[in-house]
Amino acid sequence: MIDKIRFHPILAAGADYRLNEHFDLSVQPTFLYYLPYRKVMTYKNYQLGLQGQVLYHF
């Protein structure tokens, strides 16, 4: 079971924009780096992503 757990560094930076009194829009580009695992390199070592959120304030 413990051999199924792997750690990967991730880097993200984001920006928030206030749409109005109750809603915010948040966007975060991300970069994930996969550490080598058992010398098997059949996958790409990195992943780029984009996360977005709509936030509501009470």
PyMOL Python script that loads the backbone (N, CA, C, O; Angstrom):
from pymol import cmd

cmd.read_pdbstr("""\
ATOM      1  N   MET A   1       0.816  -1.196   0.000  1.00  0.00           N
ATOM      2  CA  MET A   1       0.000   0.000   0.000  1.00  0.00           C
ATOM      3  C   MET A   1       0.863   1.265   0.000  1.00  0.00           C
ATOM      4  O   MET A   1       0.572   2.211  -0.733  1.00  0.00           O
ATOM      5  N   ILE A   2       1.920   1.288   0.816  1.00  0.00           N
ATOM      6  CA  ILE A   2       2.748   2.487   0.909  1.00  0.00           C
ATOM      7  C   ILE A   2       3.467   2.779  -0.399  1.00  0.00           C
ATOM      8  O   ILE A   2       3.796   3.936  -0.662  1.00  0.00           O
ATOM      9  N   ASP A   3       3.725   1.768  -1.231  1.00  0.00           N
ATOM     10  CA  ASP A   3       4.410   2.018  -2.495  1.00  0.00           C
ATOM     11  C   ASP A   3       3.503   2.705  -3.518  1.00  0.00           C
ATOM     12  O   ASP A   3       3.986   3.125  -4.569  1.00  0.00           O
ATOM     13  N   LYS A   4       2.205   2.831  -3.240  1.00  0.00           N
ATOM     14  CA  LYS A   4       1.283   3.530  -4.140  1.00  0.00           C
ATOM     15  C   LYS A   4       1.238   5.029  -3.874  1.00  0.00           C
ATOM     16  O   LYS A   4       0.655   5.779  -4.657  1.00  0.00           O
ATOM     17  N   ILE A   5       1.848   5.474  -2.775  1.00  0.00           N
ATOM     18  CA  ILE A   5       1.861   6.897  -2.437  1.00  0.00           C
ATOM     19  C   ILE A   5       3.124   7.516  -3.017  1.00  0.00           C
ATOM     20  O   ILE A   5       4.230   7.049  -2.744  1.00  0.00           O
ATOM     21  N   ARG A   6       2.960   8.565  -3.815  1.00  0.00           N
ATOM     22  CA  ARG A   6       4.094   9.283  -4.394  1.00  0.00           C
ATOM     23  C   ARG A   6       3.871  10.777  -4.213  1.00  0.00           C
ATOM     24  O   ARG A   6       2.735  11.253  -4.210  1.00  0.00           O
ATOM     25  N   PHE A   7       4.963  11.504  -4.063  1.00  0.00           N
ATOM     26  CA  PHE A   7       4.897  12.943  -3.885  1.00  0.00           C
ATOM     27  C   PHE A   7       5.411  13.642  -5.136  1.00  0.00           C
ATOM     28  O   PHE A   7       6.388  13.205  -5.743  1.00  0.00           O
ATOM     29  N   HIS A   8       4.747  14.730  -5.519  1.00  0.00           N
ATOM     30  CA  HIS A   8       5.129  15.498  -6.695  1.00  0.00           C
ATOM     31  C   HIS A   8       5.087  16.983  -6.351  1.00  0.00           C
ATOM     32  O   HIS A   8       4.081  17.463  -5.828  1.00  0.00           O
ATOM     33  N   PRO A   9       6.162  17.717  -6.635  1.00  0.00           N
ATOM     34  CA  PRO A   9       6.130  19.160  -6.402  1.00  0.00           C
ATOM     35  C   PRO A   9       5.168  19.848  -7.373  1.00  0.00           C
ATOM     36  O   PRO A   9       5.065  19.460  -8.537  1.00  0.00           O
ATOM     37  N   ILE A  10       4.473  20.864  -6.886  1.00  0.00           N
ATOM     38  CA  ILE A  10       3.548  21.631  -7.720  1.00  0.00           C
ATOM     39  C   ILE A  10       3.786  23.120  -7.456  1.00  0.00           C
ATOM     40  O   ILE A  10       4.026  23.532  -6.321  1.00  0.00           O
ATOM     41  N   LEU A  11       3.716  23.907  -8.513  1.00  0.00           N
ATOM     42  CA  LEU A  11       3.900  25.347  -8.428  1.00  0.00           C
ATOM     43  C   LEU A  11       2.659  26.011  -9.020  1.00  0.00           C
ATOM     44  O   LEU A  11       2.229  25.665 -10.121  1.00  0.00           O
ATOM     45  N   ALA A  12       2.092  26.955  -8.292  1.00  0.00           N
ATOM     46  CA  ALA A  12       0.885  27.636  -8.769  1.00  0.00           C
ATOM     47  C   ALA A  12       0.921  29.094  -8.332  1.00  0.00           C
ATOM     48  O   ALA A  12       1.461  29.433  -7.280  1.00  0.00           O
ATOM     49  N   ALA A  13       0.340  29.936  -9.155  1.00  0.00           N
ATOM     50  CA  ALA A  13       0.165  31.347  -8.834  1.00  0.00           C
ATOM     51  C   ALA A  13      -1.192  31.743  -9.383  1.00  0.00           C
ATOM     52  O   ALA A  13      -1.611  31.230 -10.421  1.00  0.00           O
ATOM     53  N   GLY A  14      -1.875  32.633  -8.714  1.00  0.00           N
ATOM     54  CA  GLY A  14      -3.226  32.931  -9.158  1.00  0.00           C
ATOM     55  C   GLY A  14      -3.570  34.401  -9.094  1.00  0.00           C
ATOM     56  O   GLY A  14      -2.800  35.232  -8.611  1.00  0.00           O
ATOM     57  N   ALA A  15      -4.742  34.687  -9.592  1.00  0.00           N
ATOM     58  CA  ALA A  15      -5.268  36.050  -9.578  1.00  0.00           C
ATOM     59  C   ALA A  15      -6.753  35.989  -9.249  1.00  0.00           C
ATOM     60  O   ALA A  15      -7.462  35.076  -9.674  1.00  0.00           O
ATOM     61  N   ASP A  16      -7.207  36.969  -8.489  1.00  0.00           N
ATOM     62  CA  ASP A  16      -8.624  37.094  -8.131  1.00  0.00           C
ATOM     63  C   ASP A  16      -9.171  38.386  -8.720  1.00  0.00           C
ATOM     64  O   ASP A  16      -8.478  39.401  -8.796  1.00  0.00           O
ATOM     65  N   TYR A  17     -10.418  38.323  -9.128  1.00  0.00           N
ATOM     66  CA  TYR A  17     -11.091  39.506  -9.660  1.00  0.00           C
ATOM     67  C   TYR A  17     -12.469  39.607  -9.023  1.00  0.00           C
ATOM     68  O   TYR A  17     -13.253  38.659  -9.085  1.00  0.00           O
ATOM     69  N   ARG A  18     -12.766  40.737  -8.416  1.00  0.00           N
ATOM     70  CA  ARG A  18     -14.063  40.949  -7.780  1.00  0.00           C
ATOM     71  C   ARG A  18     -15.069  41.362  -8.847  1.00  0.00           C
ATOM     72  O   ARG A  18     -14.948  42.430  -9.447  1.00  0.00           O
ATOM     73  N   LEU A  19     -16.070  40.503  -9.080  1.00  0.00           N
ATOM     74  CA  LEU A  19     -17.094  40.791 -10.079  1.00  0.00           C
ATOM     75  C   LEU A  19     -18.116  41.794  -9.554  1.00  0.00           C
ATOM     76  O   LEU A  19     -18.501  42.732 -10.253  1.00  0.00           O
ATOM     77  N   ASN A  20     -18.554  41.581  -8.299  1.00  0.00           N
ATOM     78  CA  ASN A  20     -19.480  42.506  -7.637  1.00  0.00           C
ATOM     79  C   ASN A  20     -19.373  42.280  -6.134  1.00  0.00           C
ATOM     80  O   ASN A  20     -18.397  41.691  -5.669  1.00  0.00           O
ATOM     81  N   GLU A  21     -20.355  42.736  -5.372  1.00  0.00           N
ATOM     82  CA  GLU A  21     -20.306  42.646  -3.908  1.00  0.00           C
ATOM     83  C   GLU A  21     -20.247  41.206  -3.401  1.00  0.00           C
ATOM     84  O   GLU A  21     -19.691  40.963  -2.330  1.00  0.00           O
ATOM     85  N   HIS A  22     -20.800  40.256  -4.133  1.00  0.00           N
ATOM     86  CA  HIS A  22     -20.890  38.884  -3.648  1.00  0.00           C
ATOM     87  C   HIS A  22     -20.038  37.865  -4.410  1.00  0.00           C
ATOM     88  O   HIS A  22     -19.768  36.788  -3.878  1.00  0.00           O
ATOM     89  N   PHE A  23     -19.613  38.164  -5.617  1.00  0.00           N
ATOM     90  CA  PHE A  23     -18.920  37.171  -6.437  1.00  0.00           C
ATOM     91  C   PHE A  23     -17.497  37.587  -6.776  1.00  0.00           C
ATOM     92  O   PHE A  23     -17.232  38.736  -7.130  1.00  0.00           O
ATOM     93  N   ASP A  24     -16.582  36.616  -6.660  1.00  0.00           N
ATOM     94  CA  ASP A  24     -15.197  36.769  -7.104  1.00  0.00           C
ATOM     95  C   ASP A  24     -14.892  35.678  -8.120  1.00  0.00           C
ATOM     96  O   ASP A  24     -15.480  34.597  -8.079  1.00  0.00           O
ATOM     97  N   LEU A  25     -13.980  35.966  -9.023  1.00  0.00           N
ATOM     98  CA  LEU A  25     -13.500  34.993  -9.988  1.00  0.00           C
ATOM     99  C   LEU A  25     -12.018  34.776  -9.712  1.00  0.00           C
ATOM    100  O   LEU A  25     -11.263  35.742  -9.602  1.00  0.00           O
ATOM    101  N   SER A  26     -11.593  33.521  -9.598  1.00  0.00           N
ATOM    102  CA  SER A  26     -10.215  33.177  -9.302  1.00  0.00           C
ATOM    103  C   SER A  26      -9.677  32.253 -10.386  1.00  0.00           C
ATOM    104  O   SER A  26     -10.356  31.312 -10.796  1.00  0.00           O
ATOM    105  N   VAL A  27      -8.446  32.522 -10.856  1.00  0.00           N
ATOM    106  CA  VAL A  27      -7.802  31.707 -11.894  1.00  0.00           C
ATOM    107  C   VAL A  27      -6.381  31.394 -11.447  1.00  0.00           C
ATOM    108  O   VAL A  27      -5.662  32.279 -10.983  1.00  0.00           O
ATOM    109  N   GLN A  28      -5.968  30.107 -11.589  1.00  0.00           N
ATOM    110  CA  GLN A  28      -4.628  29.686 -11.202  1.00  0.00           C
ATOM    111  C   GLN A  28      -4.020  28.785 -12.265  1.00  0.00           C
ATOM    112  O   GLN A  28      -4.504  27.671 -12.466  1.00  0.00           O
ATOM    113  N   PRO A  29      -2.971  29.233 -12.952  1.00  0.00           N
ATOM    114  CA  PRO A  29      -2.205  28.305 -13.777  1.00  0.00           C
ATOM    115  C   PRO A  29      -1.306  27.473 -12.856  1.00  0.00           C
ATOM    116  O   PRO A  29      -0.789  27.990 -11.866  1.00  0.00           O
ATOM    117  N   THR A  30      -1.120  26.197 -13.175  1.00  0.00           N
ATOM    118  CA  THR A  30      -0.319  25.299 -12.341  1.00  0.00           C
ATOM    119  C   THR A  30       0.722  24.563 -13.171  1.00  0.00           C
ATOM    120  O   THR A  30       0.535  24.336 -14.366  1.00  0.00           O
ATOM    121  N   PHE A  31       1.816  24.196 -12.526  1.00  0.00           N
ATOM    122  CA  PHE A  31       2.866  23.382 -13.125  1.00  0.00           C
ATOM    123  C   PHE A  31       3.183  22.259 -12.144  1.00  0.00           C
ATOM    124  O   PHE A  31       3.545  22.525 -10.998  1.00  0.00           O
ATOM    125  N   LEU A  32       3.052  21.015 -12.577  1.00  0.00           N
ATOM    126  CA  LEU A  32       3.293  19.841 -11.742  1.00  0.00           C
ATOM    127  C   LEU A  32       4.445  19.054 -12.340  1.00  0.00           C
ATOM    128  O   LEU A  32       4.464  18.798 -13.544  1.00  0.00           O
ATOM    129  N   TYR A  33       5.412  18.665 -11.505  1.00  0.00           N
ATOM    130  CA  TYR A  33       6.562  17.882 -11.952  1.00  0.00           C
ATOM    131  C   TYR A  33       6.506  16.504 -11.310  1.00  0.00           C
ATOM    132  O   TYR A  33       6.458  16.387 -10.085  1.00  0.00           O
ATOM    133  N   TYR A  34       6.512  15.464 -12.133  1.00  0.00           N
ATOM    134  CA  TYR A  34       6.502  14.094 -11.628  1.00  0.00           C
ATOM    135  C   TYR A  34       7.929  13.643 -11.357  1.00  0.00           C
ATOM    136  O   TYR A  34       8.773  13.653 -12.253  1.00  0.00           O
ATOM    137  N   LEU A  35       8.192  13.250 -10.128  1.00  0.00           N
ATOM    138  CA  LEU A  35       9.505  12.722  -9.785  1.00  0.00           C
ATOM    139  C   LEU A  35       9.673  11.337 -10.391  1.00  0.00           C
ATOM    140  O   LEU A  35       8.704  10.580 -10.458  1.00  0.00           O
ATOM    141  N   PRO A  36      10.879  10.985 -10.836  1.00  0.00           N
ATOM    142  CA  PRO A  36      11.090   9.646 -11.415  1.00  0.00           C
ATOM    143  C   PRO A  36      10.701   8.549 -10.419  1.00  0.00           C
ATOM    144  O   PRO A  36      10.943   8.669  -9.218  1.00  0.00           O
ATOM    145  N   TYR A  37      10.097   7.486 -10.936  1.00  0.00           N
ATOM    146  CA  TYR A  37       9.626   6.388 -10.093  1.00  0.00           C
ATOM    147  C   TYR A  37      10.140   5.067 -10.657  1.00  0.00           C
ATOM    148  O   TYR A  37       9.757   4.663 -11.755  1.00  0.00           O
ATOM    149  N   ARG A  38      10.996   4.408  -9.913  1.00  0.00           N
ATOM    150  CA  ARG A  38      11.549   3.100 -10.272  1.00  0.00           C
ATOM    151  C   ARG A  38      12.158   3.075 -11.673  1.00  0.00           C
ATOM    152  O   ARG A  38      12.084   2.065 -12.371  1.00  0.00           O
ATOM    153  N   LYS A  39      12.747   4.167 -12.068  1.00  0.00           N
ATOM    154  CA  LYS A  39      13.443   4.277 -13.351  1.00  0.00           C
ATOM    155  C   LYS A  39      12.567   3.956 -14.551  1.00  0.00           C
ATOM    156  O   LYS A  39      13.077   3.599 -15.612  1.00  0.00           O
ATOM    157  N   VAL A  40      11.260   4.079 -14.395  1.00  0.00           N
ATOM    158  CA  VAL A  40      10.337   3.868 -15.510  1.00  0.00           C
ATOM    159  C   VAL A  40       9.929   5.248 -16.009  1.00  0.00           C
ATOM    160  O   VAL A  40       9.306   6.015 -15.275  1.00  0.00           O
ATOM    161  N   MET A  41      10.270   5.561 -17.226  1.00  0.00           N
ATOM    162  CA  MET A  41       9.995   6.887 -17.766  1.00  0.00           C
ATOM    163  C   MET A  41       9.084   6.770 -18.983  1.00  0.00           C
ATOM    164  O   MET A  41       9.417   7.283 -20.051  1.00  0.00           O
ATOM    165  N   THR A  42       7.956   6.112 -18.840  1.00  0.00           N
ATOM    166  CA  THR A  42       7.034   5.941 -19.958  1.00  0.00           C
ATOM    167  C   THR A  42       5.973   7.031 -19.974  1.00  0.00           C
ATOM    168  O   THR A  42       5.004   6.928 -20.726  1.00  0.00           O
ATOM    169  N   TYR A  43       6.132   8.064 -19.169  1.00  0.00           N
ATOM    170  CA  TYR A  43       5.174   9.151 -19.104  1.00  0.00           C
ATOM    171  C   TYR A  43       5.932  10.470 -19.159  1.00  0.00           C
ATOM    172  O   TYR A  43       7.147  10.503 -18.963  1.00  0.00           O
ATOM    173  N   LYS A  44       5.221  11.545 -19.421  1.00  0.00           N
ATOM    174  CA  LYS A  44       5.835  12.870 -19.413  1.00  0.00           C
ATOM    175  C   LYS A  44       6.137  13.271 -17.974  1.00  0.00           C
ATOM    176  O   LYS A  44       5.394  12.924 -17.056  1.00  0.00           O
ATOM    177  N   ASN A  45       7.214  13.993 -17.786  1.00  0.00           N
ATOM    178  CA  ASN A  45       7.641  14.376 -16.444  1.00  0.00           C
ATOM    179  C   ASN A  45       6.905  15.590 -15.890  1.00  0.00           C
ATOM    180  O   ASN A  45       7.114  15.951 -14.731  1.00  0.00           O
ATOM    181  N   TYR A  46       6.063  16.220 -16.675  1.00  0.00           N
ATOM    182  CA  TYR A  46       5.426  17.443 -16.216  1.00  0.00           C
ATOM    183  C   TYR A  46       3.973  17.511 -16.684  1.00  0.00           C
ATOM    184  O   TYR A  46       3.550  16.786 -17.585  1.00  0.00           O
ATOM    185  N   GLN A  47       3.237  18.394 -16.050  1.00  0.00           N
ATOM    186  CA  GLN A  47       1.836  18.611 -16.418  1.00  0.00           C
ATOM    187  C   GLN A  47       1.522  20.089 -16.205  1.00  0.00           C
ATOM    188  O   GLN A  47       1.851  20.649 -15.159  1.00  0.00           O
ATOM    189  N   LEU A  48       0.898  20.712 -17.174  1.00  0.00           N
ATOM    190  CA  LEU A  48       0.443  22.086 -17.068  1.00  0.00           C
ATOM    191  C   LEU A  48      -1.069  22.078 -16.894  1.00  0.00           C
ATOM    192  O   LEU A  48      -1.762  21.269 -17.511  1.00  0.00           O
ATOM    193  N   GLY A  49      -1.575  22.962 -16.068  1.00  0.00           N
ATOM    194  CA  GLY A  49      -3.014  22.985 -15.840  1.00  0.00           C
ATOM    195  C   GLY A  49      -3.520  24.392 -15.585  1.00  0.00           C
ATOM    196  O   GLY A  49      -2.742  25.331 -15.416  1.00  0.00           O
ATOM    197  N   LEU A  50      -4.825  24.519 -15.563  1.00  0.00           N
ATOM    198  CA  LEU A  50      -5.480  25.788 -15.273  1.00  0.00           C
ATOM    199  C   LEU A  50      -6.694  25.496 -14.400  1.00  0.00           C
ATOM    200  O   LEU A  50      -7.554  24.695 -14.763  1.00  0.00           O
ATOM    201  N   GLN A  51      -6.753  26.148 -13.254  1.00  0.00           N
ATOM    202  CA  GLN A  51      -7.867  25.966 -12.334  1.00  0.00           C
ATOM    203  C   GLN A  51      -8.632  27.275 -12.236  1.00  0.00           C
ATOM    204  O   GLN A  51      -8.038  28.352 -12.198  1.00  0.00           O
ATOM    205  N   GLY A  52      -9.940  27.175 -12.196  1.00  0.00           N
ATOM    206  CA  GLY A  52     -10.778  28.358 -12.066  1.00  0.00           C
ATOM    207  C   GLY A  52     -11.845  28.147 -11.004  1.00  0.00           C
ATOM    208  O   GLY A  52     -12.327  27.031 -10.808  1.00  0.00           O
ATOM    209  N   GLN A  53     -12.208  29.219 -10.323  1.00  0.00           N
ATOM    210  CA  GLN A  53     -13.225  29.148  -9.273  1.00  0.00           C
ATOM    211  C   GLN A  53     -14.105  30.388  -9.328  1.00  0.00           C
ATOM    212  O   GLN A  53     -13.661  31.472  -9.706  1.00  0.00           O
ATOM    213  N   VAL A  54     -15.336  30.207  -8.949  1.00  0.00           N
ATOM    214  CA  VAL A  54     -16.250  31.321  -8.694  1.00  0.00           C
ATOM    215  C   VAL A  54     -16.546  31.283  -7.198  1.00  0.00           C
ATOM    216  O   VAL A  54     -17.022  30.268  -6.689  1.00  0.00           O
ATOM    217  N   LEU A  55     -16.273  32.368  -6.492  1.00  0.00           N
ATOM    218  CA  LEU A  55     -16.452  32.431  -5.048  1.00  0.00           C
ATOM    219  C   LEU A  55     -17.628  33.328  -4.713  1.00  0.00           C
ATOM    220  O   LEU A  55     -17.800  34.393  -5.307  1.00  0.00           O
ATOM    221  N   TYR A  56     -18.439  32.891  -3.756  1.00  0.00           N
ATOM    222  CA  TYR A  56     -19.587  33.680  -3.308  1.00  0.00           C
ATOM    223  C   TYR A  56     -19.353  34.120  -1.868  1.00  0.00           C
ATOM    224  O   TYR A  56     -19.008  33.301  -1.016  1.00  0.00           O
ATOM    225  N   HIS A  57     -19.539  35.404  -1.594  1.00  0.00           N
ATOM    226  CA  HIS A  57     -19.394  35.959  -0.247  1.00  0.00           C
ATOM    227  C   HIS A  57     -20.772  36.268   0.322  1.00  0.00           C
ATOM    228  O   HIS A  57     -21.591  36.917  -0.329  1.00  0.00           O
ATOM    229  N   PHE A  58     -21.024  35.797   1.548  1.00  0.00           N
ATOM    230  CA  PHE A  58     -22.292  36.071   2.217  1.00  0.00           C
ATOM    231  C   PHE A  58     -22.305  37.459   2.800  1.00  0.00           C
ATOM    232  O   PHE A  58     -23.297  37.866   3.404  1.00  0.00           O
TER     233      PHE A  58
END
""", "prot")
cmd.dss("prot")
cmd.show_as("cartoon", "prot")
cmd.util.cbc("prot")
cmd.orient("prot")
